Amino acid sequence: LKTINEKNNDFSSCLASTANKKVVVKPNCNKSSPYHQWRLRYDDTLNGETVSNATVQFQTMKRYDDGVNYCLHQHYDTLGKSQYELKPCSTTENNTWKYTTLIPDKLPQKHN
């Protein structure tokens, strides 16, 4: 997932998971590393549908030994700084993201 590189003022940095289930911002992206890959999760009823808004989750492609699927969670700390962490994927937890497009289209391919 691309994210802001504050030094360059562009979106050249990437979010990556770590072996100890943390999320870090990396200056470079590595498409072949499961730590840098994220799976898009959304309701199966939306698969193939044309939509302009949807609720999605980003699940790390890294498989951890505990067998739990982890999703990206973002919040702001008391100083207003964005914080990222991995939490178990759940439809009841607040680890969902809003996917919005100007023109209704099919959601990106879902990876199982």
Buried (B, 14 or more C-beta within 10 A) or exposed (E): BEBEBEEEEEEBBBBBBEEEBEBEBBEEBEEEBEBBBBBBBBEEEBEEEEBEEBEBBBBBEBEBEEEEBBBBBBEEEEEEEEEBBBBEBEEEEEBBBEBEEEEEEEBEEBEE
